[in-house]
Amino acid sequence: MPNKNEDDLSAFLENPEVQKVTTSFTSDFMERLNFKPPACAVFDHPVTGLTDNRQYEFNIHPATKEQLPHIINNSVQQVIGIDSPSADQVNKIKKQRNIGIVFSGGPAPGGHNVIAGLFDAMKKANPENRLFGFILGPEGILESDIVELNHDLIDAHRNRGGFSMIKTGRTKIDSKEKMNLARENCKKLNLDAVVIVGGDDSNTNAAFLAQELFNDGIQVIGVPKTIDGDIQVKDKNGEILCAMSFGFHTAARSFAMNISNLCTDSSSDVKYWHVCKVMGRVASHLGLEVALQVHPNMCLIGEEMADYIDTERIKKADAAGTTDYTAFGMTLRHLSRVICNAIVRRAEVGKNYGVIVIPEGILEFINEIQVFIIKLNTIIAEYNQTHDTDFHSDFVTLEEKLDCLRRLARFSREDKNFSVWNTRDDDLFNDIPAFFQEGLLTERDSHGNFQFSQVETEKVILGLVQDYLKIRQEQGRYKVGIKPEWFRKTLKKEGFDPDYYGPVLFKNYLTDDPFLLAKDSLVSIKTLNQELIREEVIGKNDDIPPVIQRVFLATVPKFKTQVHFYGYDGRGNDPTWFDCTYTYNLGLTVFSLVANNATGQMAAVKNLEKDISDWEPIGIPIAPLMHLEERKGKLALVLERTVVDIESPAFKVVKAMREKWLAAKPGPDEYRRPGPIRFSGSSVDSKPLTLTLDNLGRP
């Protein structure tokens, strides 16, 4: 028998106001589910068709022609509206179809709306059309694990983040056996088309699957997804066809909102440097967008590091009649000094705090690190292939791995043709801290790539920064500036004459500088004592007055950091208006491509940088976008990723604003508050700021 307390609790839980507070279906959530993104004008027509646009040409790699002959001659196709369709056109659109869709790789906000757009277009064309979702990514294709997607399931996920409707996975269909199994399962399901929503590797997979299924009459369409923003397509003349993959805007806005909060905390607590690592292994697009959204005190862009030239080193080498190859490209040590200089400059105006944004893959752009990564990738891949085993299973501890490298270095002395790992490599590698050695020797991902997310990038950089700051502090060139009025008030309160002690303590006391800087010679209590004795302020056996000691300690900087990583939180965020609308139109575009017999194409929307009234749904041929890239120690044909263009207007704006955002001067910081993500209302962010600036700066 339930007791009275249980009855009271049950009644309390059934109270409508309690249920309103505890429900999972908040008003914001319900508003989001019911939001209907606007569609491009072309989709308002009775039916849509495709027109080949041969004006866009690409630089095609010969290997692509060999490996993808069925789809290499595809052209860019523009979706067009047809107001008075012929009977054949109507029948083509209304033909009953079965389509399968799969999410591949990491989640990205907006994926559910690709499904929603495709589903709505399919059902509008023919209510008998069926859409199937493969569960847990490409593994679902290989396992024939599917769910039929219906109105209820799709309506419960509209405008929501994540890939929870059908989940995702990283399995690759990258062998003859897997291709045959995929073909067999698609035939059993009687599929007319397969839609692959993913990043560069997934769209590469889509191209090869389109090639394999071409003679079976099964179409394959790719959809550009990655929060890294590194799927951007231009033709060989620089014409932009796909300005951004979906999910990027939401992730950047999510990171920006959180980092903006840290800017507020930093300038309130005034004692921490917040170091924010954001996702982006290959490209720094997220870092660039976050910088524009937040105005952090420092933002490192990897692509700029790679193009850096140290003119001072070149001059010294020229004078010595030598060549300094380390002058080309940023070194770790030089990068640490750039950061140190910024920290010191802010400290001098009383700002011993700040916010730094670092892309996850920043180390990939550092020459010395890149050389190690390439060499170690090759060693690991060749070992696995030669021994038919796994390097990381055979060499478990760091010492075992280092011993393996030492043996290779010794072998290089015996065999002059062996150049992958020599004694110089081994000596340089042994100079690296153990935790970083371990990081560089971590297990590679499924593609054989070095996993930058597994390395504490910030720890590597901050370790060097702290070492250099310590040197600067010992040299008396890292001080916290203090306000003259605080100094005067503090001394007068204790009965001391500030004008007597000021010239003894500060190198700029008799100036109009807004902040007082302690003399370079004052680096410790001991040197303070010596200076006071030398200036005959105190005797040899006298103690330093407590108030003087207190003032001195206020000039001594303490470099305290808080480290943050932004990645998975942005991937799972509910999409912005831009991503909701973009992905819904991608889904509509997918159906137009399928209904008009396209295959080996990537659905895209041209003119994303403009108003939606100018958006143009298109299909981009995937094969011409591919090139050879090293994977697992071998060259493989993959979709080329796009890095930050340091000649772009967006980057030039960030570069021009660096000094202002560093705010190494008296007065407030320049932090920007982007606010929370919204998908409706007057404060909606209509598109990424990088797209806006690049559009405004385009000739």
FENFEN-V963502 format. One record per pair of residues at least 6 apart in sequence whose C-alpha atoms are under 6 Angstrom apart, sorted by the first residue. I is the first residue (numbers start at 1). J is the second residue. D is the distance in Angstrom with one decimal. If there is no record, write none. Layout:
I,J,D  I,J,D
This chain:
33,158,5.3  37,581,5.0  42,81,5.0  45,81,5.2  45,82,5.9  45,83,5.7  46,83,5.9  47,82,5.5  48,80,5.5  48,81,4.6  48,82,5.6  49,79,5.8  49,80,5.2  50,77,5.9  50,78,5.5  50,79,4.8  50,80,5.8  51,77,5.4  51,78,5.3  52,76,6.0  52,77,4.6  53,76,5.3  53,77,5.7  56,235,5.8  57,235,5.7  57,236,5.9  58,235,5.3  58,236,4.9  60,624,5.1  68,211,5.9  70,211,5.8  71,600,5.9  72,623,5.5  74,621,5.5  75,621,5.9  76,619,5.7  76,620,4.8  77,618,5.5  77,619,4.9  78,618,4.4  79,617,5.6  79,618,5.5  93,595,5.4  94,125,5.1  94,126,5.3  96,129,5.2  97,129,5.1  98,130,4.9  98,131,5.9  98,191,4.9  98,192,5.5  99,131,5.0  99,191,5.6  99,192,5.8  99,193,4.9  99,194,5.9  100,131,5.9  100,132,4.6  100,133,5.7  100,194,4.7  101,133,5.0  101,194,5.7  101,195,4.5  102,134,5.2  102,137,5.5  102,196,5.2  103,137,5.1  103,168,5.1  103,197,4.9  104,137,5.0  104,168,5.5  104,169,5.5  104,170,5.9  104,197,6.0  104,198,4.9  105,169,5.5  105,170,4.9  107,162,5.6  107,163,5.8  107,571,5.7  108,227,6.0  108,247,4.7  108,571,4.9  109,161,4.6  109,162,5.7  109,247,4.6  109,575,4.9  110,161,6.0  110,575,5.6  110,579,5.6  110,580,5.5  110,583,5.7  113,158,5.9  113,583,5.4  113,584,4.8  114,583,4.9  114,584,5.1  114,586,5.9  114,587,4.2  117,584,4.6  117,587,4.1  117,588,4.9  118,587,4.2  118,588,5.1  118,591,5.7  121,588,5.8  131,148,6.0  131,149,5.6  132,147,5.6  132,148,4.4  132,149,5.6  133,146,5.4  133,147,5.3  134,140,4.8  134,145,5.9  134,146,4.5  135,145,5.7  135,146,5.6  135,166,5.0  135,167,6.0  136,167,4.8  136,168,4.3  136,169,5.0  137,168,4.2  137,169,4.2  138,171,5.6  139,171,5.6  141,182,5.9  142,182,5.4  144,185,5.9  159,580,5.7  160,574,5.1  161,572,5.5  161,573,5.3  161,574,4.0  161,575,5.7  162,572,4.8  192,218,5.0  193,218,5.1  193,219,4.4  193,220,5.6  194,220,4.9  195,220,5.8  195,221,4.9  195,222,5.8  196,222,4.8  197,222,5.9  197,223,4.6  198,224,5.8  198,225,4.7  199,224,5.8  199,225,5.0  199,226,5.3  200,639,5.3  203,222,5.5  204,638,5.5  204,639,5.5  206,222,5.9  207,600,5.3  210,220,5.0  210,600,5.2  219,599,4.8  220,599,5.0  220,600,5.6  221,599,5.8  221,600,5.8  221,601,5.3  221,602,5.7  222,602,4.4  223,602,5.5  223,603,5.3  224,245,5.1  225,245,5.1  225,246,5.1  226,245,5.8  227,247,4.8  227,248,3.9  228,280,5.2  229,244,5.8  229,245,5.5  229,248,5.4  230,641,5.3  230,642,4.7  231,245,5.6  231,641,5.6  231,642,5.9  232,242,5.3  232,243,5.2  232,244,5.4  232,642,5.9  233,241,5.4  233,242,4.8  234,240,4.5  234,241,5.5  241,606,5.2  242,606,5.7  249,688,5.5  250,575,5.4  250,576,5.4  251,570,4.2  251,571,5.9  252,286,5.8  252,290,5.8  254,570,5.4  256,290,5.3  256,294,6.0  260,294,5.8  260,673,6.0  266,272,6.0  270,353,5.4  271,353,5.3  272,353,4.9  272,560,5.1  272,561,5.3  273,353,4.8  273,354,4.7  273,355,5.6  273,561,4.7  274,355,4.8  274,561,5.7  274,562,4.8  274,563,5.9  275,356,4.9  275,563,4.8  276,356,6.0  276,357,4.8  276,358,6.0  276,564,4.9  276,565,5.9  277,357,6.0  277,358,4.7  277,359,5.6  277,360,5.6  277,565,4.8  278,359,5.1  278,360,5.4  278,565,5.9  278,566,4.8  279,360,5.0  279,567,5.1  280,359,5.8  280,360,5.2  280,361,5.9  281,360,5.4  281,361,4.0  282,361,5.8  283,643,4.7  284,301,5.8  284,359,5.7  285,644,5.9  287,359,5.6  293,674,6.0  294,671,5.9  294,672,4.6  295,661,5.8  295,671,5.1  295,672,5.7  296,355,5.5  297,355,5.4  297,661,5.1  297,662,4.2  298,356,4.7  299,356,5.7  299,357,4.6  300,358,5.4  302,362,4.9  302,365,5.5  305,330,5.1  306,329,4.8  306,365,5.1  307,329,5.7  308,329,4.7  308,330,5.6  309,327,5.7  309,328,4.8  309,329,5.7  310,327,4.8  313,327,5.6  317,323,5.5  317,324,5.8  330,366,5.7  331,366,5.8  336,464,5.9  336,465,4.9  340,465,6.0  344,478,5.5  345,664,5.7  346,664,4.5  347,480,4.7  348,479,5.9  348,480,5.0  348,481,4.4  349,481,5.1  349,515,5.9  349,665,5.8  349,666,5.9  350,480,5.5  350,481,4.7  350,482,5.9  361,452,5.9  364,370,5.4  378,633,4.8  381,632,5.3  381,633,5.2  384,390,5.2  384,391,6.0  395,401,5.4  409,421,5.6  409,422,4.4  409,423,4.8  412,418,5.2  412,422,5.5  439,455,5.0  444,450,5.0  444,451,6.0  447,631,5.9  448,631,5.5  448,632,4.1  472,478,5.5  476,520,4.1  476,521,6.0  476,523,5.6  479,555,5.6  479,556,5.8  479,557,5.9  480,555,4.5  480,557,5.6  481,515,5.1  481,516,5.3  481,517,5.1  482,515,5.2  482,516,5.2  483,515,4.8  488,498,5.4  491,498,5.9  502,509,5.9  503,509,5.6  505,518,5.6  506,517,5.4  506,518,4.2  506,519,5.1  507,518,5.9  507,519,4.8  522,528,5.4  532,538,5.8  533,539,5.8  576,678,5.9  576,679,5.1  577,679,4.0  578,686,5.5  578,687,5.6  589,617,6.0  590,603,5.8  601,619,5.5  601,620,5.2  601,621,4.5  601,622,5.5  602,619,5.4  602,620,5.0  603,619,4.8  604,617,5.9  604,618,5.3  604,619,5.9  605,616,5.4  605,617,4.4  605,618,5.8  606,615,5.7  606,616,4.9  607,615,5.1  609,691,5.1  609,692,5.9  625,639,5.7  626,638,5.1  626,639,4.2  626,640,5.5  627,637,5.3  627,638,5.6  628,635,5.7  628,636,5.2  628,637,4.5  629,635,5.1  629,636,5.4  649,694,5.1  649,697,5.4  650,690,5.2  650,693,5.3  650,694,5.6  661,670,5.5  663,669,5.6  678,684,5.5
